[in-house]
Amino acid sequence: MKDFATPCTGLDETDLAIANALQIAPRASWATLGDVLGLSAVTVARRWSHISDSGFAWVTATGSPELWRSLCNAFIDVDCHPAERSRVALALARDPRTKSVMELASGRDLHVNVVTRDLPGLSRFILDRVSRLPGVVNVNCQVTTRIHVAGSDWRLDALSSGQRARLQSVAEERSGAQLGRLSDSDRALLLALAPDGRLPVTELAALTGASHSATRRRLSGLVRSGLVSFRCEIAQHITGWPVTALLWGRAPLVDRELAFVKLAKMPSVRLLTATSGDTNVFLSTWLHSIDQTLDLEKRIAAEVPDFKIVNHAIVLRTVKRQGWILDELGRKRESAPIDPWYDHEPDLPTTGVSGETS
């Protein structure tokens, strides 16, 4: 891996290794991480505190990709009056129903990834929220019909294969049981974890008003049932992949699954979904440089000839990613947790993961 340490970040290969380790095992103890990395627990904790406080990397918790797949996901393209673009982007980033908000260089002003409980919730979000924001002049929507690759699968390459295997063995495992359902208390726990996915149980209990034992039991239930995803996110400009390129394309229905398999194997692909609309495939990619966009398109044409790229765009700025509003360098700035049930508070499901009621 290249050495990405620069005077503006102050991060070195050891810092990147710590971040990579937390991508694999986000809630592993400092002692465990230190043992794998050949460092003391105190050194790992101290370095991580500097990395996180500086906004270069952070551990968050959101609903898992499996949970999001069970809800209503969509991509919304928003055009704005030029003077209102930044204000609209920030307003949407602070809305709990958005997962990501990006400002684009061409084609559309804003690209927004949204998750709501159901289609009526998506309709209310578009008609009652987005369309009524001052400065919005046009809104277009594509519903996600299947998520094939999620951003949580993306990794740095700062560890050896042996280190990755050791960390994977200590990562919290899911039981493989049928996906559970969230109670009000589960939802509160997810929202409390969003700003810092490494919060200890004692602090989580204080934030949610539950007992220590109940909080530990509920957290374990969320993990086992596959409802929560812990993610170590990293400021994009220090990863060596500073450019985000979005591609919209069309694959024949008969060959679409094979196209997804081939596209998913490309290392630059962070998000790959099937969608409704004129195009039926959407990709979000991270690239080393802008000119690699052409290389990517050439590779797709060669390896997936039946896939036709209809449109593409370069992202000028990612305003929100996975529950955090970012600054111009992609560092965390303001917590904005994802909550698909935001406009359904009176009638949330009340059956907990373990069968308990809230």
C-alpha positions as CSV (number, residue, x, y, z in Angstrom):
1,M,0.0,0.0,0.0
2,K,1.2,3.5,-0.8
3,D,2.2,5.8,2.1
4,F,-0.6,8.4,2.2
5,A,0.7,10.3,5.2
6,T,0.9,14.1,4.4
7,P,1.6,17.2,6.5
8,C,-2.1,18.1,6.2
9,T,-3.3,14.9,7.8
10,G,-0.4,13.9,10.1
11,L,-1.5,10.2,9.6
12,D,1.0,7.5,8.9
13,E,0.8,3.8,7.9
14,T,0.2,2.8,11.5
15,D,-2.8,5.1,11.7
16,L,-4.2,3.6,8.5
17,A,-3.6,0.1,9.8
18,I,-5.6,0.9,12.9
19,A,-8.5,2.3,10.8
20,N,-8.3,-0.8,8.6
21,A,-8.5,-3.0,11.7
22,L,-11.5,-1.2,12.9
23,Q,-13.2,-1.6,9.5
24,I,-13.0,-5.4,10.1
25,A,-13.7,-5.4,13.9
26,P,-15.2,-2.1,14.8
27,R,-15.9,-2.9,18.5
28,A,-12.8,-5.0,19.2
29,S,-11.0,-4.1,22.4
30,W,-7.9,-2.0,22.3
31,A,-5.9,-4.9,23.7
32,T,-7.1,-7.2,20.9
33,L,-6.3,-4.6,18.2
34,G,-2.9,-3.9,19.8
35,D,-2.1,-7.6,19.8
36,V,-2.9,-8.0,16.1
37,L,-1.0,-4.8,15.1
38,G,2.0,-5.3,17.4
39,L,1.2,-2.3,19.5
40,S,0.2,-1.6,23.1
41,A,-3.4,-1.1,23.9
42,V,-2.6,2.4,25.2
43,T,-0.9,3.3,21.9
44,V,-3.8,2.1,19.8
45,A,-6.3,4.0,21.9
46,R,-4.2,7.2,21.9
47,R,-3.7,7.1,18.2
48,W,-7.4,6.3,17.5
49,S,-8.4,9.2,19.7
50,H,-6.2,11.6,17.6
51,I,-7.6,10.1,14.3
52,S,-11.2,10.4,15.4
53,D,-10.9,13.8,17.1
54,S,-9.3,15.1,13.9
55,G,-12.3,13.8,11.9
56,F,-10.2,11.6,9.6
57,A,-11.9,8.4,10.6
58,W,-14.7,7.3,12.9
59,V,-16.8,4.3,13.9
60,T,-20.5,4.7,13.5
61,A,-23.5,2.4,13.8
62,T,-26.5,2.2,11.5
63,G,-29.1,-0.2,10.4
64,S,-27.4,-3.1,8.6
65,P,-27.5,-3.5,4.8
66,E,-29.9,-6.4,5.5
67,L,-32.2,-4.1,7.4
68,W,-32.0,-1.4,4.8
69,R,-32.9,-4.0,2.1
70,S,-36.1,-4.8,4.0
71,L,-37.2,-1.1,3.8
72,C,-37.7,1.4,1.0
73,N,-34.5,2.6,-0.6
74,A,-34.3,5.2,-3.3
75,F,-32.1,7.7,-5.1
76,I,-33.4,11.2,-5.5
77,D,-31.9,13.8,-7.9
78,V,-32.6,17.4,-7.0
79,D,-32.1,20.5,-9.1
80,C,-31.9,23.8,-7.2
81,H,-31.6,27.5,-7.8
82,P,-27.8,28.1,-7.8
83,A,-27.9,30.4,-4.8
84,E,-29.8,27.9,-2.7
85,R,-27.8,24.7,-3.6
86,S,-25.7,24.6,-0.5
87,R,-28.6,25.3,1.8
88,V,-30.8,22.6,0.2
89,A,-27.9,20.1,0.5
90,L,-27.4,20.8,4.2
91,A,-31.1,20.7,4.9
92,L,-31.4,17.3,3.2
93,A,-28.2,16.1,5.0
94,R,-29.8,16.9,8.4
95,D,-32.9,14.9,7.5
96,P,-32.9,11.5,9.3
97,R,-34.2,9.7,6.2
98,T,-31.1,10.5,4.1
99,K,-28.1,8.2,4.0
100,S,-25.9,10.3,1.7
101,V,-26.1,13.6,0.0
102,M,-23.7,14.6,-2.8
103,E,-23.2,17.7,-4.9
104,L,-22.5,16.8,-8.5
105,A,-20.5,18.5,-11.3
106,S,-23.0,17.8,-14.1
107,G,-26.4,16.4,-15.0
108,R,-28.2,17.1,-11.7
109,D,-27.3,19.4,-8.7
110,L,-27.7,17.0,-5.8
111,H,-27.8,13.2,-5.6
112,V,-29.5,11.9,-2.4
113,N,-29.7,8.3,-1.1
114,V,-32.8,7.9,1.0
115,V,-34.3,5.1,3.1
116,T,-37.8,5.2,4.5
117,R,-40.0,2.6,6.1
118,D,-42.2,2.1,3.0
119,L,-43.3,3.6,-0.3
120,P,-45.9,6.0,1.4
121,G,-43.0,7.2,3.6
122,L,-40.9,7.9,0.5
123,S,-43.8,9.7,-1.1
124,R,-44.2,12.0,1.9
125,F,-40.5,12.6,2.0
126,I,-40.4,13.7,-1.7
127,L,-43.7,15.6,-1.8
128,D,-43.9,17.1,1.7
129,R,-40.2,17.6,2.5
130,V,-37.9,17.8,-0.6
131,S,-40.3,19.5,-3.0
132,R,-41.2,22.2,-0.5
133,L,-37.6,23.2,0.3
134,P,-37.0,26.8,-0.8
135,G,-34.8,26.8,-3.9
136,V,-35.8,23.3,-5.2
137,V,-37.0,23.4,-8.8
138,N,-37.1,19.7,-9.8
139,V,-37.0,16.3,-8.1
140,N,-36.6,13.0,-9.8
141,C,-36.7,9.6,-8.1
142,Q,-35.4,6.0,-8.8
143,V,-36.5,3.3,-6.3
144,T,-33.8,0.7,-5.4
145,T,-35.1,-2.8,-6.1
146,R,-32.0,-4.6,-4.9
147,I,-28.7,-3.8,-3.2
148,H,-25.9,-6.0,-4.5
149,V,-22.8,-4.2,-3.0
150,A,-22.9,-1.9,0.0
151,G,-20.4,0.7,1.1
152,S,-19.7,-1.3,4.3
153,D,-17.9,-3.9,2.2
154,W,-15.2,-1.4,1.2
155,R,-11.8,-1.8,2.9
156,L,-8.4,-0.1,3.0
157,D,-5.5,-2.4,2.2
158,A,-3.2,-1.6,5.1
159,L,-3.0,-5.1,6.8
160,S,-1.5,-8.4,6.0
161,S,-3.8,-11.3,5.1
162,G,-2.9,-12.9,8.5
163,Q,-3.9,-9.8,10.4
164,R,-7.2,-9.6,8.5
165,A,-7.9,-13.2,9.3
166,R,-7.2,-12.7,13.0
167,L,-9.4,-9.7,13.2
168,Q,-12.2,-11.4,11.3
169,S,-12.2,-14.2,13.9
170,V,-12.9,-11.8,16.7
171,A,-15.4,-9.6,14.9
172,E,-18.9,-9.8,16.3
173,E,-20.8,-12.5,14.4
174,R,-24.4,-12.7,13.4
175,S,-26.4,-15.8,14.1
176,G,-27.8,-16.0,10.5
177,A,-31.3,-16.1,12.0
178,Q,-34.2,-14.4,10.3
179,L,-34.0,-10.7,10.3
180,G,-35.6,-9.3,13.4
181,R,-37.8,-6.2,13.9
182,L,-37.0,-3.1,15.8
183,S,-38.8,-2.0,18.9
184,D,-38.8,1.6,20.1
185,S,-36.0,0.8,22.5
186,D,-33.9,-0.8,19.7
187,R,-34.4,2.3,17.6
188,A,-33.3,4.5,20.5
189,L,-30.2,2.3,20.9
190,L,-29.3,2.6,17.3
191,L,-29.6,6.4,17.4
192,A,-27.4,6.6,20.5
193,L,-24.7,4.5,18.8
194,A,-24.7,6.5,15.6
195,P,-22.3,9.3,16.7
196,D,-19.8,6.7,18.1
197,G,-20.2,3.0,17.4
198,R,-17.6,2.2,20.0
199,L,-19.5,3.6,23.0
200,P,-19.3,1.3,25.9
201,V,-22.5,-0.3,27.3
202,T,-22.4,1.8,30.4
203,E,-22.6,5.1,28.4
204,L,-25.2,3.6,26.1
205,A,-27.3,2.7,29.1
206,A,-27.1,6.3,30.5
207,L,-28.0,7.8,27.1
208,T,-31.1,5.5,26.6
209,G,-32.2,5.4,30.2
210,A,-32.1,1.6,30.4
211,S,-30.2,-0.7,32.8
212,H,-26.7,-1.9,32.0
213,S,-27.9,-5.5,31.7
214,A,-30.8,-4.6,29.5
215,T,-28.7,-2.5,27.2
216,R,-26.0,-5.2,26.9
217,R,-28.7,-7.8,26.1
218,R,-30.4,-5.5,23.6
219,L,-27.2,-4.7,21.8
220,S,-26.2,-8.4,21.6
221,G,-29.7,-9.1,20.1
222,L,-29.3,-6.4,17.5
223,V,-25.9,-7.8,16.4
224,R,-27.1,-11.5,16.4
225,S,-30.2,-10.7,14.4
226,G,-28.3,-8.7,11.8
227,L,-30.1,-5.4,12.4
228,V,-27.1,-3.3,13.2
229,S,-24.0,-2.5,11.2
230,F,-20.8,-1.1,12.8
231,R,-18.7,0.8,10.3
232,C,-15.3,2.5,10.4
233,E,-15.6,5.3,7.9
234,I,-12.6,7.2,6.6
235,A,-12.2,10.6,5.1
236,Q,-12.0,9.9,1.4
237,H,-9.1,12.1,0.5
238,I,-6.6,10.1,2.7
239,T,-7.6,6.7,1.3
240,G,-5.8,7.1,-2.0
241,W,-9.2,6.9,-3.8
242,P,-10.2,10.6,-3.6
243,V,-12.6,10.8,-6.6
244,T,-16.2,9.6,-6.5
245,A,-17.8,8.8,-9.9
246,L,-21.4,7.8,-10.3
247,L,-22.7,5.7,-13.2
248,W,-26.2,5.0,-14.4
249,G,-26.6,2.2,-16.9
250,R,-28.9,-0.4,-18.5
251,A,-28.5,-4.1,-18.7
252,P,-30.9,-6.5,-20.5
253,L,-33.1,-8.3,-17.9
254,V,-31.9,-11.7,-19.1
255,D,-28.2,-10.8,-18.5
256,R,-28.6,-8.5,-15.6
257,E,-27.6,-10.9,-12.8
258,L,-24.4,-11.8,-14.7
259,A,-23.7,-8.1,-15.1
260,F,-24.0,-7.6,-11.4
261,V,-21.6,-10.4,-10.6
262,K,-19.0,-8.9,-12.9
263,L,-19.4,-5.3,-11.8
264,A,-19.3,-6.4,-8.1
265,K,-15.8,-7.8,-8.6
266,M,-14.3,-4.4,-9.6
267,P,-12.4,-3.0,-6.7
268,S,-13.5,0.6,-7.3
269,V,-17.2,-0.2,-6.9
270,R,-18.5,0.8,-3.5
271,L,-22.2,0.7,-4.1
272,L,-24.1,-1.4,-6.7
273,T,-27.8,-1.5,-7.0
274,A,-30.7,-2.5,-9.2
275,T,-33.1,0.4,-9.7
276,S,-36.4,1.3,-11.3
277,G,-36.7,3.7,-14.2
278,D,-35.0,4.3,-17.6
279,T,-31.8,2.9,-16.2
280,N,-31.8,-0.3,-14.1
281,V,-28.3,-0.3,-12.7
282,F,-26.6,2.3,-10.5
283,L,-22.9,2.3,-9.4
284,S,-21.0,4.5,-7.0
285,T,-17.2,4.2,-7.4
286,W,-14.1,5.5,-5.7
287,L,-11.2,6.2,-8.1
288,H,-7.5,7.2,-7.7
289,S,-7.9,10.1,-10.1
290,I,-10.5,11.8,-12.4
291,D,-8.9,10.3,-15.6
292,Q,-9.5,6.8,-14.2
293,T,-13.2,7.4,-15.0
294,L,-12.4,6.7,-18.6
295,D,-10.4,3.6,-17.7
296,L,-13.3,2.3,-15.6
297,E,-15.7,2.8,-18.5
298,K,-13.4,1.0,-20.8
299,R,-13.1,-1.9,-18.4
300,I,-16.8,-2.1,-18.0
301,A,-17.3,-2.1,-21.8
302,A,-14.7,-4.9,-22.2
303,E,-15.9,-7.1,-19.3
304,V,-19.6,-6.5,-19.3
305,P,-20.4,-5.7,-23.0
306,D,-24.1,-6.0,-22.6
307,F,-24.1,-3.3,-20.0
308,K,-24.7,0.2,-21.5
309,I,-23.6,3.2,-19.6
310,V,-26.3,5.9,-20.0
311,N,-24.9,8.7,-17.8
312,H,-22.1,9.5,-15.4
313,A,-21.2,12.2,-13.0
314,I,-18.2,13.3,-10.9
315,V,-19.0,14.2,-7.3
316,L,-17.8,17.7,-6.3
317,R,-18.5,17.2,-2.6
318,T,-20.0,14.5,-0.4
319,V,-22.1,16.5,2.1
320,K,-23.3,13.4,4.1
321,R,-22.2,9.9,4.3
322,Q,-23.7,7.2,6.6
323,G,-25.1,9.5,9.3
324,W,-22.3,12.1,9.3
325,I,-22.2,15.6,7.7
326,L,-18.7,16.1,6.3
327,D,-16.5,19.1,5.6
328,E,-15.0,19.9,2.2
329,L,-12.1,17.4,2.8
330,G,-14.5,14.6,3.8
331,R,-13.8,14.8,7.5
332,K,-16.7,14.3,10.0
333,R,-18.3,17.5,11.1
334,E,-21.8,17.0,12.5
335,S,-23.7,13.8,13.5
336,A,-26.9,13.3,11.5
337,P,-28.1,9.8,12.4
338,I,-30.2,7.8,9.8
339,D,-33.7,7.1,11.0
340,P,-36.1,5.6,8.3
341,W,-39.0,5.7,10.8
342,Y,-38.7,9.4,11.4
343,D,-42.3,10.2,10.2
344,H,-43.8,7.0,11.6
345,E,-43.2,7.5,15.4
346,P,-46.8,6.7,16.5
347,D,-47.0,3.3,14.9
348,L,-43.5,1.7,15.1
349,P,-43.5,-2.1,15.5
350,T,-43.3,-3.0,19.1
351,T,-41.9,-6.5,19.0
352,G,-38.3,-6.6,20.0
353,V,-35.5,-8.7,18.6
354,S,-35.7,-11.3,21.4
355,G,-39.5,-11.2,21.5
356,E,-39.7,-8.6,24.3
357,T,-42.0,-5.6,24.1
358,S,-41.0,-2.1,24.7
